Amino acid sequence: DTGVSQNPRHKITKRGQNVTFRCDPISEHNRLYWYRQTLGQGPEFLTYFQNEAQLEKSRLLSDRFSAERPKGSFSTLEIQRTEQGDSAMYLCASSLGSGSGDEQYFGPGTRLTVT
Amino acid sequence: AQTVTQSQPEMSVQEAETVTLSCTYDTSESDYYLFWYKQPPSRQMILVIRQEAYKQQNATENRFSVNFQKAAKSFSLKISDSQLGDAAMYFCAYRSARRNDMRFGAGTRLTVKP
């Protein structure tokens, strides 16, 4: 399977702990996106990478959140000092293209529960 | 700021019938893209159909078609000959041609009755 993969699929953590999620995009895709989806809502954009450069960040991405994409391959999203409000599904997507109409391929998500 | 509104939290359709899901959006831009994504239960989100705002012709993909009304800022999805596998959450999404953030609506849960 050469789709977008995310690990772990589920993460339960205690408030105040740090967590890190990984996303492996489709291999030739130069663009990578992170979204957050809470129950009953659509995904909310968090950040965007083109190759290794983080080009766009949402105001939702507080200073407790940091994302990286070293060497333009896989990406990690770290949340420091987790809060109960961080509980959500974190989705990663990748695409190949230079315009805004390219199809984004989504991963299965990482479900975070903060207790 | 661009917003996307899906006013139907839930819809149901009989197998083989046609259903239309509604979506409206708010933007001051003229160049953008609109998408419908499908999220089956416990499965990954997949693209159903996309529309470029500069194209007047409505997009179609097999049983899926859209009614794009640019002046009214409306983008509805029509599913013809509904199948059990069409049951899913459907999200309407907007993306500016100048930016990389995609804005999603809250979704419509579609149930298909056999």
Interface residues (C-beta under 8 A of the other chain):
Chain A: G3 V4 R31 Y33 G40 Q41 G42 P43 E44 F45 Y48 L55 E56 S58 L91 A93 G99 S100 G101 E103 Q104 F106 G107 P108 G109
Chain B: V4 Y32 Y33 Y37 R43 Q44 M45 I46 L47 R50 E52 F91 A93 R95 S96 A97 R98 R99 N100 D101 M102 R103 F104 G105 A106 G107
